[in-house]
Amino acid sequence: MDDYATMERRLVARLLNYWRTLGGGLGHAAAYGDIDHTKIGQEWDWCFVLDCREDAGDPTLVFVGDGLIADFDDDPTEHRVSEIDSSKLLGKALSRHGTAVRRKLPVVLSGAYGIAHDRTVLYRGIILPLNGDGGDFGYLLGAATSLIKDGSSHV
């Protein structure tokens, strides 16, 4: 379990620190156009980006990392939050997007949910506000990772 705790803290901490290097902080957000996935590293596979410009209440996924896509039969990119299966890791992570939209501040999330064979999945993630091209809020950058309680990890 200690290895998972280290991994999940690393994901949240790395993404938060990266966001801060781009100018994110209290009262303002980093810019979407400044995101460089190569600087995020392997955690990019567990990231997602939401476009909130058209409908912040039900934004559209414009990027979903391969690690999160693996839970789906079809790529969830270009789908709205309301269309994402809430029983999947991505769905759990997206459940707090409304808080990030309202507060325009980072939101750390964690929880647990049951899956087949009476196993439990522990998850942790973060959602970060991003400004659009005009400097106003327009996107959310998020990430999530999980661990099946028997010790197998998604990351």
N, C-alpha and C positions, 0 to 999 in steps of 0.2 A: 504494500500500500504506500510506503514511503516514496517509491519511484514514481507512482502515479501523482502523488501530491506535488512532487518536484516538477513533473511534466506539466501538470495543469497550472501551477503557479507560473511556470515559465511562459506558457502561452499567454495568459492574461497579462503578466508583467511585461513581456516583450512587446506585445501589441500596444499596451498603454504607453510604454516608454517611447516606442516608435512614433505614436500619435503625438506625444509631447514634443518630440524633436521637430515635427512638422509645424509646430505652433499651436497645438492643442493645449488647452489649459482652462482654468477657471474663467468663465465668461466668453470664451471664444473657441472655435473649432479649427482643426486643421483643414486643409483644402483637399477635396477629392482628386483633383488633377495632380496633386503632388505625391500621391501614393505610388510607391515603387515596390512591387511585390518581391523583387530580388533582395531587397533589404530586410524584408520580413522573414525570409528564409523558408525552411520546411513547414513552418506553421501556416504558410499561405494556403496549403491544402485544406486547412480547417477553418478558413475564413469565408465570409460572404459580404456582399455589398448590396444595400437596398437604395433604390432611387425613390426619394420621398417627395420630389418636386411636384408631381401630378396629384398624388393622393397620399398624404402623410399617414392617414389612418389605415390605409391598405396599400403600402408601397410595393414596388416591383423589384424582384431579385435581378440584379444586372450582372452579378458574379457569384458563383458558388464553387468552392474548392473541391478538388477530386475526392478528398476524404469524406466530405459531407454528401457529395453526389452518390457515393457508393451505396448508401442506404436506400436509394430510389431505383425503380425500374426505368424511369425516364428522367432526363436532366431537368431539375426544377428551375433552372435559370430562365428568366423572362416570365415567371409566374408571380402572381401576387401572394402576399403573406397568407391571405385567407384560403388560398388553394393548397397550402403545404400541410401535409399530414402532421398533426400535432403530436403523434406518438413517436415520431422520429427525432433524432438528435437536433437536426436543423429546426424542426418545429418547436422543440423545447427552447432553443436559443432565441427564436423569433418571438416567443411569447412576451418578451419584455421590451419589444421595439417601441411600443407606445410610451413607455416611461422615458426612454431616451429621446423620443421626439418632443415630448412635453418639456422635459428639463433641459434638453440640449447639453447634457453632461454625460460622462461615462456611466454605464450601468454594468455592474458585475452581477452575474447570475450563477446559481448552482442549485442542484436538486438531485432527485432520484426518481426513477420510474421502473416499473416492472416489465419484463419481457418473458418470452416462452420459457418453460421449464422452471418456473418460480425463481428466476434469476433477477437481480436488481442491477440497473445501470446507474452509476453515479456520473454526473456531468457538471461542468463548470465552463463559463464563458464570459465574454465581455461584448458590449455594444458601445461604439464611439460615434459621436456626431461628426459630420464632415460638411464643410461649406461647398457650395457649387461654384461655378465659374464667376458668378457675379458677387461672390463674397457672402451671400446669405446661405443659411442652412438649407441643405438639399439632399444629403445622403447619410447613410449609417454604415459604418464598417464594423463587422462583428466577427467573432470566432467562437468555436466551442469544441470541446474535447470530452471524451467519456471513457469510462472503465466499467466493464462488466464485473460485478462483484467477485466472480470466481478468479479474477486476476488478469483476464485478457483485456488488452487496451486497444482503443481505436488509433492511438498515436504511437 
